[in-house]
């Protein structure tokens, strides 16, 4: 079963596609669902902004109605004349009044259709403020998309180089396992020849067994990291393998704290979003203030009536005019909302000051971590060289009966520890660089600093 699994893993590795970091980022940028969702949100904000532009246009309504009256609208001529007849100089004879019948002013079937037009001339600045809020909402969505891309870039660096780190750890532990196996075989030969005690062999056996367990754990960690990498790529049709080296180059471009900090404070999306929130609060203040200002609009109406009646023929077909309105007493708390919008500007201002401090601290902290990792990375070269030399001496001494198994095992473990530590430091350095590039929105320059 183990051989079958190993064969399967080897087959998958054989058909995997090498992928450098820039290629991986292009795939993630194209396939990542969170980025795609923010792109759609930007499109939605674009449509909402276009909807606000429509506020400048007149509002036109077409309406139609049909009604059936229980009785026609009538004018009772007889009752009207009778009410004024006594005051007339010459009263109308009753014989004539008896022959007067009610006059129908309308039919029982009423049909009315009309077109209404309302064109705002002045709305107290509400329309202008609403359009500015739409533009700011679009910018907010664009900055949110940019922030999502930068955070996803940082996440990819973590996962991509995490696979490389786990590969290096597995490779180192496999070398340790092979070394402990050779040492165990040598110990068995020396024990058989009577040159060492059994406890030396048992010590070598325990070290070998532990090395096998460590290797198995490293394999599991590598598979998990590969799964995370493949999931982040969101491409189930192709199996990819990171194609890069986990190291720090002496020729890499030097970082400038002042330049990175200046660029970050000028372009980081989170700070841009706070600036947008400040402008939005200002526009909301204008919007609330418009509720206390008179609003003026032109209006017009054209109507069609059923003209088969006296009432229908007497009504005008159209009319136009100008109107104004201003609230005297508002029960929706407009004044309190206006005050709240002014306070919101102060709140956002304080949040921006704190955000600048936090981001500045983060940039400086990340920069120092990167510089410390770079310095430590190269100092470990001497530690690795010393550990390699010590291992050679201990193996020779053990073969001559002048060293114990514990000394050989410790020497080999010290070498593997130094190698893994150096690779881990390179990993931390690269992640620090990726964070700095994301903070300063300079992800295209990432490869220059590796």
N, C-alpha and C positions, 0 to 999 in steps of 0.2 A: 504493500500500500504506500509506504514512504517513497519507494522508487517511482511509483506511478505519479505521486504528487510532484516529486522533483522533476520528472519528465514533462509534466504539464506546465510547471512554472518555466522550465527551460524553453518549451515550445512557444509560450506566450511572449517571453522575452525576445525570442528569435524574430517574431513578427511585430514587435513594438517599433514605433517610429520615434527616432531621436528628435528632441525639441529643445531649442535654446530658449532663453527667458523671454526675449522679444517676441518670438513666434507664439509662445504660450500666452503672453499678454494679449496679443491680437485675437487669439481664439477666445479667451475669457471675455474680452471687451465685446466681442460679437455675440457670444452665447449666454453670458451671465443673465439670469432672469431678473435679478434685482436691478441691474443697469438698464435692462430693457423696460422694466416697469417705470423707472424714473424718466426714461425717454418718452414713454407714453404719457406720463404726468405732465411733461413739458408741452407735448402736443395739446393736451387738454387745456392747459393754461393759455396756450396760444388762441384756442377757440374762444375761451372766456374773455380774453382781451378784445378779440374781434366783436364779441357780443356787446361789450361796453361802448364801442364806437357807434353802435346803432342808437345810442341815447341822444345823439346829435340830430337824428332824423325825426320827422314828424310821425305821430302815431295815427294810423288810419284804421278805422273799424267799419266793417260792413255788417249791417244787422237787418233782419227781416222778421216780420211777425204776422200771424193770421189769428183773428179772433172772431168768434160767432157770438153776437149779442142776443140775449133772451128776447128783448124788444128793441126796435130801432130807437135812436135818439130823436125825440119829437119836441116840437114847439107848439104848446097849446095856445092858439090865437084867441079862442073864446074866453079862456080864463084871464088872459092878460088884459083883454079889452074890458071885461067885466070889472076888473080891479080899478081901471081908470075911467070907466064910463060915467060915474056920477060927477066927476070933475070936469067933463067936457062941456063946452058952451052949448053944443047941440048933442044930446045923448043919442047913441046908435039904437035904433029900434030893436026890440027883442026878436022880432021875426027874422031879422038879418043875422043876429047872433046865433040863433038856433041852427042856421045852415052852415056855420063855420066849423070845420073839422080840424083836428091836429095836423100840423105840417111835419112830415118826415125830414129830418136833417141828415140822417145817415141810413145806410143799409144795415142789415143784420150781419152781413159778411164784411169784415174789416181787414184790409191788406195794407201793410205799411212796410216800406223798405227805405233804408237811409245809409248814407256814407258820412261818417264823422271824422274830422281831422283836428288834431291838437298838435300845435307846434310850439315847443318851449322856447321862449325868447331869453329868459333869465331864470335860473334855478338856484341862485345864491351860491354858485360855484360847485354844486353837488355833482353835476355831470362831468366837469373837468376833474374833480377829485376822484370820481368813480373810474374814469379812464386811466388816471395815474395809478390807482390801486391795481387795475388790471395789468398795466405794464410792469409794476413792481412784483406782482404775483408771478408773472412769466419769468422775470429775472430770478426770483426766489427758486422757482422750479429748475431753472438752468444751473444755478449754483448748487442746488441739492444733487443734481445729476453729476456735476463735477466732483462734489464731495464723495459721492458713492463710488465714482471711478477711482479716485485716489485711495480710498479705504480698501477697495477691492484689489488695487495694485499692491498695496501693503500686505494684504491677505495672501495674494499669490506668491509674493516673495517668501513669506513664512512657510507656505506649503511646498513650493518648488524646491527651495534650498533645504527644507526639512527632509525631503526625499534623499537629496544628496548627502546630508549629514548621516542619515540612517544607513545609507549605502557604505559610507566610510567607516562607520562604527561596526557594521557587520563584517566588512572586509578585515578590519583590525582584529576583531574577536575571532574570526576564522583563522587568521595567522597565529593568534595566541593558542587556539585549539590545536592547530597542527604542531606548534612548538611544544605544547604540553604532551601531545601524543608521542612525539619523538623522544622527549625527555622520559616519558613512562617506559618506552621500549628500551632505552638505554639503561634505565634503573633496573628493569627486569633482567637484563643481561648481566649487569654488575652484581645483582643479588644472586643470580644463578652461579656466578663465578665466585661468590663468597666474599666480594669486596665491600659490600654495603649491607646494612641490616634491613630487615623486612619493613621496618617503619618508614624507611626512606622511600621504598616502593609504594607503600600505602599512601604516603603524602603526595607522591606524584600522581597516583590514581585519583585521589580526591580532587586535586587541582585540574586534572583532565576532565573529570565529570562536571565540575563547576563550569569549566570553559564551554563544554557542550551545552549546558543549560543557558549560559549567557548568550551563546550563539543562537539558540532557538528563540530566546526572548527578542534578540535583535532582529531576527527574521520576521517575527510577528509585528514588531514596530515598523519595519520597512514596508510590509504589506499594507498596514493601516495607513501609513503616510502616502503610499501609492494610490490607495483608494480615495483618500482625501483630495489628492492631486487630480485624479481622473474625474471626480465629482465636481470639482471647481471648474474644470474645463467644460463640463456639460456636453461632452461629445461621447456618446456610447458606441459610435460606429468605428472608432479608431482607438488603439491602445498606444499611449504616448509614454516616453521615458525622458526625464530631464537630461539634457546634454550640456553639461557645464562642469567646471572644476570648483571645488570648495576651497578656495585659497585667497590670499590677499597679495596683490601685486605691488612690487616696489615702485613700478612706473605709473601707478594709478594717479589720476588727477587729485591734487590736494584740495581739501575742503576749506572753505572760508566761512567762519562763523558769522561774521558781519554781513556777508553777502546773502547767506541763507536766511538769516534772521530778518534782514530788510525785505527780501523777496516774500517771505512767509507773511509778514505783517501787511504787505501790500496786496497779496493775491490769495491768501488762504480762504477757501470757500466759506468756512464757518464764520470768519470775521466779515466777509462780504454779506452773508445772510443777516448778521446783526445790523450792518449798515442799512440793508433793505428794510429790516423791521423798524428801524428808526424813521425812515422815510414813509413807511406805511402808517406809522403812528401819527406823523404830521398830516398825512392826507385824511386819516380818519378824523382828526381834529377839525380840518376844513369841512369835512362831510357833516359832522355834528353841528358845526357853526352855521351851516347853510339852512338848518331847520328854523333858525330865528330870523331869517331874511325873507322879504316878500318874494314870491315866485310869480313870474309873468309869462303868459302864453297866449298865442293866437288860437282861435278855434273857428270851425266852420262846419256846416251840416247841409247836406242835400238829401231831400226826402221825396219818396214816391208815395202818393196816396191813391186810394180808389176814388176816382173822380165822378162816379155815378151817383153822387149825392151832393147836397148843398154844402154840408160840412166839409167834405173832401175838397170841393172846388174853392172853398174859402180859405183853406190853410195855405201858408207860403211854401214854396218848394225848396227854398234855401235861405240860409242866413250866415253871416260871418260876424266876428267880434273879437275883442281882446279882453282878457280877464286877469285878475291878480288875486292871490290869497296869501294870508299871513296868520300863523297861529297866535292866538292871544293867551291861551292856557293849554299847555300840553301835559297830558297825564301819562306819558311814556317815559318821563325822566330824562328828557333831552339835555337839560342843563347839567345834570349829574353825569351823564354820559360824556358830555363835552369836557367836564372837569377830569373824568377818568382818562380820557384820551391824552390830556396834557400830562397827567401823572405817569401814563405809560411811557412817554418820551423820556422822563427822568429815570424810570426803571430800566429801560433798554440802554440808556447811557451808562448806568452803573454796571450793567452786565457786560457791556463792551470793554470797559476798563479792566474788569476782572478777567475777561477772556484774553485780552492782550497780555496780561501778567502770566496767566496759565500757559498760553502758547509759547511765550518767550522763554519761560522756564523749561518747557518741554523741549524746545529746540536746543537750548544750551545743555540740558541734561543728556539728550540723545547724541549731541556732538561730542561731548566729553566721553561718553560710553564708547563711541566709535574710535576716538583717538586712543583711548586706553586699550581697547581690544587690539588695535593695530600695533601698538607698541609691545603688548604682551605676546602677540602672535610670533613676532620675530625673535623675541628673547627665548621662546620655548625651543628654538632650533638647537641651542646649546644643550638644553635639558634632554632632548631626544637623542642627540649625539652621545651624551654621557650615558644615557640608559642603554643605548645599543652597545657601547663599548663594555659597560658593566656586565651585560648579559653574556657577551662573548667570554669574558674572563671567568664568570661563574660557571658557564657550561664546561670550559676547559678544566677548571678546578674540580668540578664534580666528577668529570671523567677520570681525574687523577686521584680521587678520593680526598681532596682537600676542601671540598665544600659540600653542603647538605642540599637535599631537595628543596627545602624551604628557601634557601638562598637563591637557587635558580628560579624557582617559581616567583619569588618576590621581584627579582630582576626583570623577568618577562612581564609581570603585571605592571611594574613601574614604567616600562617602555610603552605598553599599550595605553596606560593612563595618560602619559604625556602626549601620545599621538591623538587620542580622542579629545583631550583638552584643547589641543591646538585647532583641531577641526571644529570643535564647539565654539571656540573664540572667533574663528573665521565666520561661522554661521551668525553669531551675535553681531559681528561687525557689518556683515551684509544686510542684516535686518535693520540695523541702525541707519545705514546709508539709505535703504529703501524708505524708512520713515521720514528721514530728512528730505528726500526727493518728493515724497508725497506732501509733506508740510509746505514745501516751497513750490509745489506744482511744477516740478522739473523732472518728471518721470522719464522723459526722453533722454536725459543726461545720466541716467542710472548706471549704464555700462561704463561711463567714463571714470567713475569713482571706485570700481571694483578692483 
